[in-house]
Amino acid sequence: MQITKTEFRKYDKGGNIKGFCRVVFDDCFAIETRLIQGKNGVFVSLPVYTNKEGKHRNTAYPLTKEMRNAIIEAVLKAYKEA
């Protein structure tokens, strides 16, 4: 599975969210990520679902370290180019 497209949208309404990025895989599957300003720099937040108890559950996530790094690099590149 390869990343074939990224679309970054800046979020300038204050707070810690820098923007949202759609990451497309093989031109047939997409996930929405968030770029968040943390205490130690920006980080990529993958999609999560919050259940009735308020616990967060991952809804889409990479199974390998290589794919996680590829997603992070693609989002950061899209952010810098936006």
FISE-436921 format. One record per residue: residue in three letters; residue number from 1; x, y, z of N, C-alpha, C in turn. Coordinates in Angstrom, 2 decimals, always signed. Example, Ala and Ser with C-alpha at 12.3 -4.5 7.8 and 13.67 -1.06 7.14 Angstrom:
<pts>
     r     k       npx       npy       npz      capx      capy      capz       cpx       cpy       cpz
   Ala     1    +13.19     -5.69     +7.80    +12.30     -4.50     +7.80    +13.20     -3.30     +7.80
   Ser     2    +12.85     -2.25     +7.08    +13.67     -1.06     +7.14    +12.90     +0.03     +7.87
</pts>
This chain:
<pts>
     r     k       npx       npy       npz      capx      capy      capz       cpx       cpy       cpz
   Met     1     +0.85     -1.17     +0.00     +0.00     +0.00     +0.00     +0.90     +1.24     +0.00
   Gln     2     +0.64     +2.13     -0.94     +1.44     +3.33     -1.09     +0.57     +4.58     -0.89
   Ile     3     +1.17     +5.61     -0.35     +0.48     +6.90     -0.23     +0.54     +7.56     -1.60
   Thr     4     -0.62     +7.85     -2.16     -0.68     +8.42     -3.50     -1.06     +9.90     -3.52
   Lys     5     -1.59    +10.41     -2.39     -2.00    +11.81     -2.38     -2.16    +12.28     -0.94
   Thr     6     -1.84    +13.56     -0.71     -2.13    +14.19     +0.58     -2.76    +15.55     +0.30
   Glu     7     -3.72    +15.93     +1.13     -4.39    +17.23     +1.01     -4.40    +17.85     +2.40
   Phe     8     -3.66    +18.93     +2.60     -3.58    +19.58     +3.90     -4.43    +20.83     +3.92
   Arg     9     -5.22    +20.98     +4.98     -6.04    +22.18     +5.18     -5.64    +22.80     +6.51
   Lys    10     -5.13    +24.04     +6.45     -4.73    +24.73     +7.68     -5.95    +25.09     +8.50
   Tyr    11     -5.75    +25.11     +9.82     -6.80    +25.46    +10.76     -6.27    +26.64    +11.58
   Asp    12     -6.75    +27.84    +11.28     -6.22    +29.06    +11.90     -7.17    +29.66    +12.93
   Lys    13     -7.90    +28.83    +13.66     -8.86    +29.35    +14.62     -8.36    +29.26    +16.04
   Gly    14     -7.05    +29.20    +16.22     -6.47    +29.13    +17.56     -6.43    +27.71    +18.09
   Gly    15     -5.90    +27.57    +19.28     -5.80    +26.26    +19.88     -4.59    +25.49    +19.39
   Asn    16     -4.55    +24.22    +19.70     -3.40    +23.39    +19.38     -3.46    +22.74    +18.01
   Ile    17     -4.61    +22.75    +17.36     -4.73    +22.10    +16.05     -4.16    +23.01    +14.97
   Lys    18     -3.18    +22.49    +14.24     -2.56    +23.23    +13.15     -3.28    +23.02    +11.83
   Gly    19     -3.92    +21.85    +11.68     -4.64    +21.57    +10.45     -5.04    +20.12    +10.35
   Phe    20     -5.69    +19.82     +9.22     -6.18    +18.48     +8.94     -5.58    +18.02     +7.62
   Cys    21     -5.27    +16.73     +7.54     -4.66    +16.22     +6.32     -5.33    +14.92     +5.92
   Arg    22     -5.83    +14.87     +4.69     -6.36    +13.63     +4.13     -5.19    +12.90     +3.48
   Val    23     -5.00    +11.66     +3.86     -3.94    +10.82     +3.30     -4.62     +9.72     +2.49
   Val    24     -4.30     +9.65     +1.19     -4.93     +8.69     +0.29     -3.94     +7.57     -0.03
   Phe    25     -4.42     +6.35     +0.04     -3.61     +5.17     -0.24     -4.10     +4.50     -1.52
   Asp    26     -3.18     +4.27     -2.45     -3.47     +3.57     -3.70     -4.68     +4.12     -4.43
   Asp    27     -4.94     +5.41     -4.28     -6.07     +6.09     -4.93     -7.42     +5.44     -4.64
   Cys    28     -7.53     +4.70     -3.50     -8.81     +4.04     -3.23     -9.20     +4.01     -1.76
   Phe    29     -8.34     +4.48     -0.85     -8.66     +4.48     +0.58     -8.06     +5.72     +1.20
   Ala    30     -8.83     +6.41     +2.06     -8.33     +7.66     +2.65     -8.59     +7.68     +4.15
   Ile    31     -7.70     +8.36     +4.88     -7.90     +8.63     +6.30     -7.71    +10.12     +6.53
   Glu    32     -8.37    +10.64     +7.55     -8.22    +12.04     +7.95     -7.34    +12.08     +9.19
   Thr    33     -6.28    +12.86     +9.14     -5.40    +13.02    +10.28     -5.46    +14.46    +10.75
   Arg    34     -4.97    +14.68    +11.97     -4.86    +16.04    +12.49     -3.40    +16.30    +12.82
   Leu    35     -2.95    +17.51    +12.59     -1.61    +17.92    +13.01     -1.80    +18.81    +14.23
   Ile    36     -1.20    +18.40    +15.35     -1.42    +19.07    +16.63     -0.11    +19.58    +17.18
   Gln    37     -0.15    +20.80    +17.73     +1.02    +21.39    +18.39     +1.05    +20.87    +19.82
   Gly    38     +2.08    +20.09    +20.14     +2.24    +19.57    +21.49     +3.34    +20.31    +22.22
   Lys    39     +3.63    +19.87    +23.43     +4.67    +20.50    +24.24     +6.05    +20.34    +23.63
   Asn    40     +6.27    +19.26    +22.90     +7.58    +18.96    +22.31     +7.59    +19.10    +20.79
   Gly    41     +6.68    +19.89    +20.24     +6.61    +20.06    +18.79     +5.30    +19.52    +18.24
   Val    42     +5.19    +19.50    +16.92     +3.96    +19.01    +16.29     +3.96    +17.49    +16.21
   Phe    43     +2.75    +16.92    +16.22     +2.62    +15.48    +16.02     +1.35    +15.19    +15.24
   Val    44     +1.34    +14.03    +14.59     +0.22    +13.61    +13.76     -0.70    +12.73    +14.60
   Ser    45     -1.97    +13.10    +14.63     -2.99    +12.32    +15.33     -3.80    +11.55    +14.30
   Leu    46     -3.81    +10.23    +14.44     -4.57     +9.38    +13.53     -6.03     +9.32    +13.98
   Pro    47     -6.94     +8.83    +13.12     -8.37     +8.82    +13.45     -8.68     +8.01    +14.71
   Val    48     -9.53     +8.57    +15.56     -9.98     +7.89    +16.77    -11.48     +8.03    +16.92
   Tyr    49    -12.05     +7.13    +17.68    -13.47     +7.14    +18.02    -13.57     +7.23    +19.54
   Thr    50    -14.42     +8.09    +20.04    -14.63     +8.19    +21.47    -15.93     +7.48    +21.82
   Asn    51    -15.83     +6.45    +22.67    -17.01     +5.67    +23.02    -17.82     +6.36    +24.13
   Lys    52    -18.89     +5.73    +24.56    -19.79     +6.33    +25.55    -19.12     +6.56    +26.89
   Glu    53    -18.09     +5.79    +27.21    -17.36     +5.96    +28.47    -16.28     +7.03    +28.37
   Gly    54    -16.13     +7.64    +27.20    -15.13     +8.67    +27.01    -13.75     +8.15    +26.66
   Lys    55    -13.63     +6.85    +26.41    -12.34     +6.26    +26.05    -12.13     +6.37    +24.54
   His    56    -10.90     +6.65    +24.16    -10.56     +6.77    +22.74    -10.13     +5.42    +22.19
   Arg    57    -10.63     +5.07    +21.02    -10.28     +3.85    +20.32     -9.81     +4.20    +18.93
   Asn    58     -8.71     +3.60    +18.51     -8.21     +3.84    +17.15     -9.20     +3.26    +16.14
   Thr    59     -9.44     +4.01    +15.07    -10.33     +3.51    +14.02     -9.55     +3.11    +12.78
   Ala    60     -8.43     +3.73    +12.54     -7.56     +3.37    +11.43     -6.14     +3.65    +11.87
   Tyr    61     -5.27     +2.66    +11.73     -3.90     +2.83    +12.19     -2.97     +1.89    +11.44
   Pro    62     -1.72     +2.29    +11.27     -0.75     +1.44    +10.57     -0.32     +0.27    +11.45
   Leu    63     -0.05     -0.85    +10.82     +0.40     -2.02    +11.56     +1.91     -2.14    +11.63
   Thr    64     +2.60     -1.36    +10.79     +4.05     -1.43    +10.81     +4.65     -0.06    +11.11
   Lys    65     +5.84     -0.08    +11.64     +6.56     +1.15    +11.94     +6.87     +1.93    +10.66
   Glu    66     +7.16     +1.20     +9.59     +7.49     +1.84     +8.31     +6.30     +2.63     +7.76
   Met    67     +5.09     +2.04     +7.85     +3.91     +2.74     +7.35     +3.58     +3.93     +8.24
   Arg    68     +3.72     +3.80     +9.56     +3.49     +4.93    +10.47     +4.43     +6.08    +10.12
   Asn    69     +5.71     +5.78     +9.91     +6.68     +6.82     +9.55     +6.35     +7.45     +8.21
   Ala    70     +5.89     +6.65     +7.24     +5.53     +7.18     +5.92     +4.36     +8.15     +6.04
   Ile    71     +3.37     +7.82     +6.86     +2.21     +8.70     +7.05     +2.65    +10.00     +7.71
   Ile    72     +3.45     +9.90     +8.76     +3.91    +11.09     +9.47     +4.72    +11.99     +8.54
   Glu    73     +5.63    +11.41     +7.78     +6.45    +12.19     +6.85     +5.59    +12.86     +5.78
   Ala    74     +4.59    +12.15     +5.26     +3.73    +12.72     +4.22     +2.91    +13.88     +4.77
   Val    75     +2.39    +13.75     +5.98     +1.58    +14.82     +6.58     +2.46    +16.04     +6.86
   Leu    76     +3.64    +15.82     +7.42     +4.54    +16.96     +7.71     +4.97    +17.66     +6.43
   Lys    77     +5.23    +16.91     +5.38     +5.59    +17.51     +4.09     +4.44    +18.35     +3.54
   Ala    78     +3.23    +17.82     +3.60     +2.05    +18.55     +3.12     +1.84    +19.83     +3.94
   Tyr    79     +2.09    +19.76     +5.24     +1.96    +20.93     +6.11     +2.95    +22.02     +5.72
   Lys    80     +4.17    +21.63     +5.48     +5.21    +22.61     +5.12     +4.96    +23.24     +3.77
   Glu    81     +4.32    +22.50     +2.87     +4.02    +23.01     +1.52     +2.73    +23.82     +1.47
   Ala    82     +1.91    +23.72     +2.49     +0.60    +24.41     +2.48     +0.74    +25.89     +2.77
</pts>
